[in-house]
Amino acid sequence: MDIKEYVHGYALTAYSFDGNAEDNTVAELIYKNVKGKKVLDLGCGPTEPVLNIFYPEAKEVVAVDRLQENISFAKNNERLLGGIIERAMAYKQGHLSKMGVKPKVRYVLGDVTKRLKLGKSDSAMQIGCFGCLGTRKNFELAVKNAYRYL
Ligand SMILES: C[S@@+](CC[C@H](N)C(=O)[O-])C[C@H]1O[C@@H](n2cnc3c(N)ncnc32)[C@H](O)[C@@H]1O
């Protein structure tokens, strides 16, 4: 399968917010833990426009991924994610907060095992990224770097 097709498929199916309990759990964990005005999402994938709804107080997001296709999708296809974003917002407003947050997102192409120029953030999160770094050493490097950005 072509990588663009894969990214497109992932973006439209990873989170649906159509009553899926796992999506709701992810939303709640983000809302509860990812605090502060500047937030870092490591291994953001193409779904950043959906998940950034749940940062409780973010004004700025730095979203990092090593795959250009993921970044391009997230930057250019927010309209395609519209239905998911609407349902995610409805979940947020029904269960977490009525406040609408629309942070400014800076996308960075980069490898989380490397020391990147990301500045400092108030919170850092990763979903599904550190677990697929291949080796324990890479995992440890990614965790160490994540702390450096805080
Ligand atoms: C399972 S996806 C999760 C994407 C997104 N966080 C989500 O919740 O939908 C894992 C992501 O980690 C990214 N990734 C994997 N290894 C990486 C690395 N070394 N540096 C940066 N991103 C990486 C992949 O490109 C992919 O977008």
The ligand as an ORCA input file, in Angstrom:
! r2SCAN-3c Opt
* xyz 0 1
  C       0.834      4.622     16.257
  S       1.235      6.166     15.540
  C       0.411      7.253     16.655
  C       0.161      8.610     16.057
  C      -0.581      9.586     16.979
  N       0.169      9.869     18.171
  C      -1.967      9.089     17.328
  O      -2.283      8.961     18.525
  O      -2.742      8.863     16.381
  C       2.970      6.357     15.978
  C       3.588      7.609     15.378
  O       4.933      7.723     15.843
  C       5.716      8.199     14.755
  N       7.109      7.815     15.009
  C       7.619      6.567     15.117
  N       8.947      6.604     15.372
  C       9.272      7.934     15.438
  C      10.488      8.627     15.678
  N      11.626      7.972     15.906
  N      10.487      9.971     15.687
  C       9.314     10.658     15.458
  N       8.124     10.046     15.224
  C       8.100      8.701     15.212
  C       5.117      7.509     13.542
  O       5.471      8.135     12.340
  C       3.646      7.588     13.869
  O       3.065      8.775     13.397
*
